[in-house]
Amino acid sequence: MSNTGIIYGVNGPVIYLKGDNGFKISEMVYVGPEHLVCEIIGLKKGMTTVQVFEETTGLKPGDTVTGTGDAISVLLGPGIIHNIFDGIQRPLEEIAKASGKYISRGVSVDSLNTEKKWKTHITVKEGDVVGPGSIIAETQETDSILHKSMVPPNLTEATVIHAVPDGEYTILEPIVTIQFADGTTRDLALAQKWPIRIPRPTHKRFPASVPLVTGQRILDTLFPIAKGGTAAVPGGFGTGKTMTQHQIAKWSDADIIIYIGCGERGNEMTQVLEDFSKLIDPKSGNLMMDRTTLIANTSNMPVAAREASIYTGVTLAEYYRDMGYDVAIMADSTSRWAEALREMSGRLEEMPGEEGYPAYLGSRLAQFYERAGRVISLGQDNREGALSVIGAVSPAGGDISEPVTQATLRIVKVFWSLDADLAYKRHFPAINWLTSYSLYVDTMEKWFNAEVESDWTELRARLMRLLQEESELNEIVQLVGMDALSAPDRLKLEAARSIREDFLHQNAFHEIDTFTSLKKQHMMMMLMLAYYDKAGEALAQGVNIERLVGLPVREAIGRFKYTEEADLDKVYEDVIKTLESEINSELSRKEDF
């Protein structure tokens, strides 16, 4: 029989129960006649504190609270991909059928479709020994994703005593029966439950040494993120946080995308839903949604559900990571999540920290980001998977010195600094190349040099050096004017300008420029530095700087980013030949004079 309690007090999304009701911390409970979903968040002698994931209007002292005995959990099984959930894994499409356009209180729908039959291939037979993480069945979840149902990680080694034949089964039908060493048995289905606040265990963790290729030049070349890495994208309103995440979600080489709209405006989430439903995955040719799950928790939804949404998202991501997939999470935005945390903390009358945020803000953020990583999953086949986390941060007024941004930067290893001035100049992505950083550059140097070209790291270093020197020269120009610069410095400024305008600037809405392969990025670096080197040699031999700046080939170098992938080699050779020809022409012209 489940435990029950009586409401003593209501304070917004927080309710209090008097007495010892037998509830456990993090237990999921139902409150009131509408059975609103809640979680136990505090236990004191004689007092239980509960957070409600729904609007609490109408609740009153004396209403009943009923326990479930289970922690707040998500149902993991086929049907997660190509779905849209709220913060506590209720599918929005099913909610719409049950209650219309707006989520009504207490609406109860299954997290996943429990009636749909899935064509299932059973991968074990009677007599097989299985353990935590062992694959027991495979289901083609979408055209892009093969779903692998596993033995739950919290079970011990056991022997299969019964397995159904291949066929069509629902996610809750028993398909395999296992027997443990003590003689007890358990039925396993395609789906399993897992508490959202407990990370799923793994066999081994790897250092982050392989990049998550995004197709965005400034990210891949200058500030790469590793598979299993963490990144923060802080920036004020209109600087392009959401767009940057959209681009990564669309074009990165992750197998699965989990997009968490955490406290975002409804119109932004609508745009995400509309965009993703139309997109074609460039790798497979299938719908982008065939490898995507969306968690939509808009700013008008209850704050407690917002707080839970990022844990829901990361648990779904860990589940697919355990299957051996590379998963990327887009959390947009963790600032809104922190605001929910602050509101809950205020209701609980906890001692506030900086700017009213709770003192445990940093540790809670760390708990979320530390669930990222490249791992070997549990199971006998040493499946390798990765979970990368990219969190947008929305500091008020773009001030990155505020607590959420600073707490995030202490945890993550990649900082993509969005700049309002760049956004104002229509330079997108508006990532400031002087203030951003990636701590994965050194660990991934070997991979880039081996898999792309052996001089990748050298070229990147030269690009960064030119951009930094440009910044220093601009300070001189602002003080004394362009005429005070020497010809080599003028050339340096021009080369840096080409890098900024042609390499770092990327048009997300251009059908070719929206994605750039690593091969093409390398060629672009080669072209820009080839111009700088050859123009520098010509300058040393007495060619006029103005003529070198005005070479027609510079336009061809700038337009190389619009070249189709199939034509790269030919166009590259043509541009290099044109560059050499024009430089030689200027040298011979100088000699004629």
N, C-alpha and C positions, 0 to 999 in steps of 0.2 A: 504493500500500500504506500502511495506517495505521501510525502510530508506536506503539511499545509500550514499557512500562517494568516494572520489578520493584519491589514494595513492599520498602522498607528498614525502616520503622517505622510503628506504628499508635498514635495517641493520641486515643481517642474518635472523633469524626467527622472527624479530621484524619489523613491518611496522608502518608508521606514516601517519595520515590523518590530514589535516588542516581544520579549521572551525568547527562549531557546527553541527554534522551530525544526532543528535537525538538518537545515540546509548546509551545503558545502560551498566554499568559495568558487566562483566561476560557474556555478550550476545554472542551467537554464530553467526558468520558472515561468508560469503563466499567471497573470493578474487580472482580477475583475471579471465581470460577466462576459466580456468580449474576448477573454483569454489573450491579452496583449503579451507579446514576447518580451521577456526581461532576463537580466543576468545578475546573480549575487555578486556584489563587488566589495562588501564589507561585513565582517562579523565581529561584534564586540559582545561582551557579557551582557545579556539581556537586550541586545539590539542588533537587528540585521538590516543592512543597507542594500537596496536593489536599484539598478538602473534599467529604465524602460526604453525599449527600442522604438516606441511609437508615441504618438501624442497622448498625454495623460489627462486631458480634459474630461471631466465627468467622474474620475476616480475619487473615492472618498474613504475616510476611515471606516473600518468595518468590512471592506471588501476582502474577498478571499484571495490568497496567493497559493498556487499549487505547484509543487516541485516536480521535476522530471527525473531527477537522479543522475542526469547526464550533464556534462559541460556543454557550453554553447559550441556547437559543432556544425560542420558542413557535410553534405552528402557528396561523396566522390565517386563518380561513375560515368558511363557514356551519357552524353547529352549536355555536358558542360560547355563544350566548344559550340560556337554559333548560337550562343544564348546571351541574354541580357538580364542581369540580376540586380536587385537592390543590395543594400549594405549587409543584409543578413541572409543572402542567397535565396531570395524569393524571386522567381522569374517574372519580370514585368509584363510579359505578354499574357501569362496566365492570370496575373492580378487584374490586368485590363479587362479580360473576359469576365472575371468574377465581380469587379467593382467599378468598371468604367475607367475614364481617363485619369482620375485621381485615386491614389491609394487610400482606401477606407480603413479605418481602425479595425484591428483584430482580424483582417482578412487572412485566411489560412489556405495556402496552396502548397502542393508538393514542390520541393526544391528542383527535382528532376522528374521527368515523365516516367511514372511507375507502371504505366499500362503498355507503352510501346515495346514491341518485341524486336530485339537486336539479333542480327545474324551473327552467331558466335562460333568461334573455333576454340575448342578446349585443348590446352597445351600440355595437360598432365594426364596420367593414367593411374589406375589402381596399383598400389605398391610403391609409387614415387615418394621420395622424401622431399618435403618442401619446408622452407623456413620464411622468416620475415622478408617481404619484398619479392618472393618468388612469383613468377608470372603463371597464372592458372588459366587465363583465357584471353583471346584477342577478338576485338570487334572493330570493324571499319566505321569509326565514329562520323567522319566526314570524308570527302574525297581526298583531303590532304593529310588527315591524321588517323593512324591506326592506334586504337585504344587498347592498352594492356592492363587487364585487371590483375591485381596483385594480392598476395597474402598480406593482411594488415601488419604494420611494423611492430605492433605491441604483442604479437603472438610468438610462441616459441616453435622450435622445430617439431614437425609432425609428419605422419604418413597418410597418404591419400588412400582412403578405404572405399570411396565411391566417386565416380565422375560421370556426368551425363554425356551422351553423344553430342557431336556437333549439331547445331540446330538454332532455332529462334527462341530467345528467352528474354523475360523482362529483367530489369536491373536488380530486383529484389528476390527473384527465384533462386533457390539453392541449386548450384551447379556442381559443386565439389564438396565432399565431406571428408574432413581430416580427423585423425586420431592422435592425441598427444601421448607422451610417454606414460602418463598416469592413467591412461585408459579412457579419459574423457574425449568426447567428440565435439566437433563444431561444423556447422554448415557455412559455406562461403558462397557469396553471390557476386555478380558483376560489380556491385557498388559496395562501398564501405564508408563509415563515418570517421571523422577526425576532428578533435578540438582545435579551434582556430588560433588559440593563444600558445599552443605548444608546437615548436618546430618538429617536422618529421625527421626521424633519425636517418643518418647516412653511414656508409661503411668507411669512407675516406674522403678528405678534402684536398684539392690541389691548389697550388699557387696560380694566380691569374696570369697566364702567359699567352693566351690566344685572343685576338681582338674580336669584338662584336662589330662587324663591318656594317656601317649604316648607309653608305653611299653619299654622305654629306662631307664635303671636302675638308672643311675646317675641323670637323670632329675626327675623321679617320686619319688625317695627316698630322694635324697639330696636337689635338687633345683626345686621343683614342680611349675608348672604354673597353675593358676586357670582358670576355664571356665569364659570367659569375662575378662581375664587378659591380660597383655602386657609383652613381653619378648624381649630382644635384644641378638643377637648372633654375637659379634664382633670378628674378627680374620683376620690374614694376609692370603696371598695366600697359598692354599694347606692345611689349617688347618681343613677344613671340614664343613664350614658354610652351603653350599648348601646341602651336604649329611645329615647334622643334620636336616635341614628342610624337605628333602625328607622323612626321617624316621618318622618324626612327621606327615607329610601329609599321609603317607601310613598306619600308625599304631595307630594314636590317635583316641580317641573315639568321635571326632567331627563328626557330621552328614554330613557336607559339607565342602569341601576344596576349597578355592580360592587361586591359586598360581599366584603371580605377578612377572614375570621376568622383573625387572625394570633396563634396561640398561646393562643386562648381555650379556656375549659373546654368539654369535650365536650357537657355538658347545655345550655350557652348556644347552641352551634352547632346542636344538635338543635332548640331552640326556634325559631331563625332559619329553619331548613329547613322545619319544620312550618308556621310562620306564613306564609312566603312562598309555599308550595305551595297554600295555601287562598285567599290574597288575590286580590281582583278589582281590577284597575286602574281607579280612578274616572274616568280620562280616556277610556279606550277601551272599557271593559267587558270586556276580555280578561283572562286570568290575569296576575297581577303578574310571574310567572316568564317571561312572553313578552317581557319587556324587562329581565330580570335575569340576571346570572351570579354564582354564589357560588364563592368559593375558601375551602375549609375546611381550615385547618391547625391542629389542636387542640394543646393543651399537651403531650400525650403523643407527638406526632410528632417525628421527628428535628429538632434545632435548625437544622441547615443549610438544610433545606427551608423552615423558618419564615423564615429570613433572605431566601430567594429569593422568598417568596410575594408580598411587596408589589411587587417588580419585575415579577413575572408579571402581577399585577392591573393595574398602571399601563400595561403594554404592551398588554394587551387593550383597556384604556380608550382609549389613544391611537389604536388601530386604528379603533375606531368613531367617535372624534372626527374622524379623517381623512375619514370618509364624510359628515361634515356634521351629526352628531348632538351634542346636549348630553349629556355623560356625567358622572355623579357617582360618585366612589369613596368608600366607607366603609371605612376601615382601623381595625380593632378587634382589638388595640390596638398602637400603635407602641411602647409600653413593653415588651411581650413580644418584639417584634422586636429592640429594643435589648438585651434580656437575651440573646437568641440571639447578637447581635453581641459582647456581653461574654464569653460563654462561648467563642466561637470565638477571640476575641482572647487570652483566657487560655491556650487550648490552643496558640496560636502563640507564646506567651511574649513578647508585645508589651508595651511599657511601658504600664502602666495610667494612665488619667487619673482624674478625680474619681469617687469611689465605684466604682472598678474598671472603669468604662466605657472603651473605647478613646479615644485622643486625637482620632480622626477621627469621633466620634459626630455632632458638629454638621454636618460636611460631608456625611456619608452621609444624614442627615435632609434636608438642603437639596437633595441630588440627587433625592430622592423628591418633595418638595413643589414643587420648581421645575419639574417636568414638568406641573404644572397650567397652565391659561391658556386664553384665548379667541383663536382663531387663524383665519386663512384657510389651508386645506390646500393641498398641492401638487395640481396638475391645472389644466386649462384653464377650469373652470367656477366658480372662486372660491368653493368651498364653505366656509361658515363653521361652525365647530364649537367646542365648549368642553369643557374637562375641569376639573371642580371636585374638590378633595380635602378630605375631612373626616376627620381622624384623632383617634381616641380615645386618651387618655393615661391610664395607671393608676398614678399615683405611690403609692409605698408609704405607707400611713397617711394618704393624702390630702395629703401635703406637696408643694406645687407648687414648692418651692424646689429640688427634686432635679434632677439634670442633664438628664434626658430632657425634662421639662416646660420647663425654661428654654431648652434648645437649640431646642425646637419653637417657643416663643413669640418667639424672635428671627427666625423665618422666616415664620410665618403672620401673616395680617392680621386674623383674627377669633379672639377668645378668648371661649369660652362657659364661664364659671367655675362649675362645679357645686359646690354647697355642702351639706355633710353636715348642717348645722343645718336648712336648708330641707327636705331629704329626711326628716329626723327628724320635722319638723312636718307631713309628708305634703303639702308644697307642691311639685307637679310641673308642668312641668319645673323641677328644683331649680337653675336658673341664677340666680346672684346678679347682680342688676341694677346693683349698685354697683361690682363689681370686673370685670365683663365689659366688652368693648369690640369695636368693629368699625371698622377703618380705611377701610372702603368707603362709609361714610355720606355723606361729602361728594361722592364721585365719582358716587354713584347718586341724589343729591338731585334732579337734573334729571329723571331717569326717573320717579321716584315722583310728582313734582309734575305731570308731563305725562300719565302713564298712569293714575294713580289719581285724585288730587284735588290742586288747586293749593296747598292748605294743609297737605298731608301733613307736610312737614318742620317746619312751625311747630307742629303738634299734637304731633308726636313730641318736639320740644324741650320743650314744656310738660309733657308726661308725665314726661320725665326730670328736669326741674327739681323737680316735685312730689315725686318719689321721693327725690331727694337732700335736699330740705328736710325731708321726713319723718324721714330718718335723723338729721339735726341736732336736730330737735325731740324725737325719742325719747331722745336723750342728756339733754336738759333734764328730760323727764318722769321718767327714772330717778333723777335727782338730787333734784328738788323735788316731783314728783307732777303729775298731770294738772290739778289745780285752779290751778296757777300759770300755766297758759297762757291767753292772751287768746282771745276768741271766734273771731277770724279764724284763729288758729293751730289751734284745735280743728277748725275746718272743713277746714283744710288737711290735718290728720291723717286725717280721715274720708274726704276725697277720695282721698288716697294709699292708704288701706286698700282702697277700692273698686277702685282700679287693680290693687293686688296680688292681691286675692282673686278678682276677677271678670275681669280682663283678662290678667294674667300667669299665673294658675293655669289650666291647661288639662288636661282629662281625655282621655288617649289612648284610653281604652276606651269613651267615649261616642260613639255613632254620628254625632252632629252636631258635638259639640265637638272631636272628634279633628282636624278640619280647618277652618280659617277662611280664607275668601277675603280678598284685600286690600280689596275693597269693604266687607266686613263689619267688618274690623279698623278701617277708617277711621270707620265708623258708630259702633263701640263707643267709639273715642276721642272722637268728637263728643258722644256722650251723656254720658260721664263728665265731660268738661270743661264741657258745658252745665249740668249739675247744680252744679258748683263755681262757675261764673260767676253763675248765677241765684241760688243760695243766698248767694253773697257780696254781691250787690246787695241782697237782702232783709235780710241781716244789717246792712248799712250803714244800712238804713231802720228798724232797731230790732226786727226779728223775733228771737225767742229762739232761741239756738243749739240747744237741746235739741229744739225742734220741727222745726228744719231737718234735724237729724241723723235724726230719726225719721220723715221723710216716707215714706209707703207706696211712692211711685214708685221709690225706691232699689232695691227688690226687683225691679221690672220692668226697671230698667237692668242689674242683675246677671244677670238671666235672659235677657237679649237674646242672649247667646252660644249659647243652645240654639235659636235661631230658624232655621227652614229658609231656605235661600238664596232660594227663590221668594217668601217672605213678608217679606223684609227691609224693603223700602220702606214697606209698610203698617204693620208693627209699629213701625218707627222713627218714623213720623209720629204713631202713637198714643201712644208713650212721650213724645215731645216735647210733645204737647198735654196729656197728663196732668201732666207736670212743670210746665208753665206754669200750668195750672189750680190745682195744689196750692200753688205759690208765691204766686199771686194770692190764693188763699183765706187763706193765712197773713198776707199783707199787709193784706187787708180785716179780718181778725180783730184784728190789732194796732190798726187804726184804731178799731174798735168799743170797745176798752178805753181 
